[in-house]
């Protein structure tokens, strides 16, 4: 009977140890992240452009998203610089401008098209000199989820369709940002 109790205790301890040693599931290279990064002002600005991942970062791979804010206007921008491959470089600019209404920008969703017809506009410029921007026929939206004036952090998500003067288009989906201003 005593050996039976020892076996049960040993099994219980083994199960406890094994249960506490589960391996964390970390994202693998090439996996996509469905949720925006936590709002800490990390400099992250990323999206899928025409189905391909795009991340604003400098040549060393450091996030390069920034913003400016003045109460009724916010400009969120990211530059991608790829060392040795300028063809993969580019920019994304997002602007919300409530200047004509004298309203302050707050967390919420804003329509991107052309200012002043919509509340904002967006643009993606690739290294091939295509400046594709929103207009009345090619629009999108930006949702500001966090606007922390004390910490100078703005975070959120965006999508837009950009159109270039020569008929080029860029479809920008699944965009996220978590940036600061000075």
C-alpha positions as CSV (number, residue, x, y, z in Angstrom):
1,X,0.0,0.0,0.0
2,X,2.9,2.3,0.8
3,X,4.5,1.8,-2.6
4,X,1.2,2.6,-4.3
5,X,1.0,6.0,-2.5
6,X,4.6,6.8,-3.5
7,X,3.7,6.1,-7.2
8,X,0.7,8.4,-7.0
9,X,2.7,11.2,-5.4
10,X,5.5,10.7,-8.0
11,X,3.0,10.9,-10.9
12,X,1.3,14.0,-9.4
13,X,4.7,15.8,-9.1
14,X,5.7,14.8,-12.6
15,X,2.4,16.1,-14.0
16,X,2.8,19.4,-12.1
17,X,6.4,19.8,-13.4
18,X,5.4,19.0,-17.0
19,X,2.4,21.3,-16.9
20,X,4.6,24.2,-15.7
21,X,7.1,23.7,-18.5
22,X,5.0,24.4,-21.5
23,X,6.9,26.1,-24.3
24,X,5.7,29.6,-25.3
25,X,4.3,29.9,-28.7
26,X,6.3,32.7,-30.4
27,X,5.5,34.0,-33.9
28,X,7.6,32.4,-36.5
29,X,9.3,34.3,-39.3
30,X,6.9,35.1,-42.0
31,X,3.8,34.9,-39.7
32,X,1.5,37.9,-39.6
33,X,0.4,39.7,-36.5
34,X,-3.3,40.3,-36.4
35,X,-3.4,42.8,-33.6
36,X,-1.7,46.2,-33.5
37,X,1.3,46.6,-31.2
38,X,0.6,47.8,-27.7
39,X,0.4,51.6,-27.5
40,X,3.9,52.5,-26.2
41,X,5.2,54.8,-29.0
42,X,7.4,52.1,-30.4
43,X,7.7,53.8,-33.9
44,X,6.0,50.9,-35.6
45,X,4.1,51.7,-38.8
46,X,3.3,48.7,-41.0
47,X,0.8,47.6,-43.6
48,X,0.3,45.2,-46.5
49,X,0.7,47.0,-49.8
50,X,-0.7,45.2,-52.8
51,X,-0.6,42.0,-50.7
52,X,3.1,42.4,-49.6
53,X,4.2,43.3,-46.1
54,X,5.7,46.8,-45.7
55,X,7.3,48.1,-42.6
56,X,8.6,51.6,-41.9
57,X,12.2,51.2,-40.7
58,X,15.6,52.6,-41.3
59,X,18.5,50.7,-43.0
60,X,19.4,49.1,-39.7
61,X,15.9,47.7,-39.2
62,X,14.8,50.2,-36.5
63,X,11.2,51.3,-36.7
64,X,10.9,54.8,-38.2
65,X,7.3,55.8,-37.7
66,X,6.7,59.3,-36.3
67,X,3.9,61.9,-36.1
68,X,3.2,65.6,-35.5
69,X,0.1,66.7,-33.6
70,X,-1.5,70.1,-33.0
71,X,-4.9,69.4,-31.6
72,X,-7.0,69.5,-34.8
73,X,-4.3,68.1,-37.2
74,X,-2.3,64.9,-36.9
75,X,0.2,63.7,-39.5
76,X,1.5,60.1,-39.1
77,X,4.4,59.2,-41.3
78,X,6.8,56.2,-41.9
79,X,9.8,55.9,-44.1
80,X,11.3,52.6,-45.3
81,X,15.0,52.6,-46.2
82,X,16.5,49.3,-47.3
83,X,20.3,49.2,-47.3
84,X,21.6,48.5,-50.8
85,X,18.1,48.2,-52.4
86,X,16.5,51.6,-53.0
87,X,13.7,49.8,-55.1
88,X,12.2,48.5,-51.8
89,X,12.2,52.0,-50.1
90,X,9.1,54.2,-49.8
91,X,6.8,56.2,-47.5
92,X,3.3,56.1,-46.0
93,X,1.7,59.4,-44.9
94,X,-1.6,59.6,-43.0
95,X,-3.2,63.0,-42.3
96,X,-6.3,63.8,-40.3
97,X,-7.2,67.5,-40.5
98,X,-10.2,68.8,-38.6
99,X,-8.9,72.4,-38.9
100,X,-12.0,73.8,-40.6
101,X,-14.4,72.5,-37.9
102,X,-12.1,73.6,-35.0
103,X,-12.7,70.2,-33.4
104,X,-10.0,68.3,-31.6
105,X,-8.9,64.9,-32.8
106,X,-10.0,62.1,-30.5
107,X,-9.9,58.3,-30.6
108,X,-12.3,57.3,-33.4
109,X,-12.6,56.5,-37.1
110,X,-11.9,59.2,-39.7
111,X,-12.5,59.0,-43.4
112,X,-9.6,59.3,-45.8
113,X,-10.1,60.8,-49.2
114,X,-9.2,64.4,-50.0
115,X,-9.2,67.4,-47.6
116,X,-11.5,69.3,-47.0
117,X,-14.1,66.9,-48.5
118,X,-13.1,64.1,-46.1
119,X,-11.5,64.3,-42.6
120,X,-8.1,63.2,-43.9
121,X,-6.0,61.8,-46.7
122,X,-3.4,59.2,-47.2
123,X,-0.5,58.5,-49.5
124,X,2.0,55.8,-50.4
125,X,5.1,56.7,-52.4
126,X,7.2,53.8,-53.6
127,X,10.7,54.0,-54.8
128,X,9.6,54.0,-58.4
129,X,8.2,57.5,-58.0
130,X,4.5,56.5,-57.8
131,X,2.8,58.8,-55.4
132,X,-0.5,57.1,-55.0
133,X,-3.0,59.0,-52.8
134,X,-6.6,58.9,-51.7
135,X,-9.2,61.0,-53.5
136,X,-12.9,61.1,-53.8
137,X,-13.0,57.8,-55.8
138,X,-10.1,56.1,-53.9
139,X,-10.6,56.3,-50.2
140,X,-10.0,54.6,-46.9
141,X,-10.2,55.1,-43.2
142,X,-8.0,55.5,-40.1
143,X,-9.1,54.5,-36.7
144,X,-7.2,56.2,-33.8
145,X,-7.5,53.8,-30.8
146,X,-5.1,55.7,-28.5
147,X,-4.3,59.4,-28.4
148,X,-2.3,60.0,-25.2
149,X,-1.4,63.7,-25.2
150,X,0.6,63.4,-21.9
151,X,2.9,60.6,-23.3
152,X,2.6,62.0,-26.9
153,X,1.6,58.6,-28.3
154,X,-0.9,57.8,-31.1
155,X,-1.9,54.3,-32.1
156,X,-4.4,52.8,-34.4
157,X,-5.2,51.0,-37.6
158,X,-5.7,52.1,-41.3
159,X,-6.6,51.0,-44.8
160,X,-6.8,52.9,-48.0
161,X,-6.7,52.7,-51.8
162,X,-4.2,55.1,-53.5
163,X,-4.3,56.3,-57.0
164,X,-1.4,57.9,-59.0
165,X,-1.5,60.5,-61.7
166,X,-0.4,58.0,-64.3
167,X,-3.1,55.5,-63.4
168,X,-1.1,53.4,-60.9
169,X,-2.8,52.1,-57.8
170,X,-1.7,50.8,-54.4
171,X,-4.1,48.8,-52.2
172,X,-3.0,49.3,-48.6
173,X,-4.6,47.0,-46.0
174,X,-4.1,45.9,-42.4
175,X,-2.1,49.0,-41.5
176,X,-1.1,49.6,-37.9
177,X,0.8,52.3,-36.2
178,X,2.1,53.2,-32.7
179,X,4.2,56.3,-32.9
180,X,5.1,59.4,-30.9
181,X,5.5,63.1,-31.6
182,X,7.7,65.8,-30.0
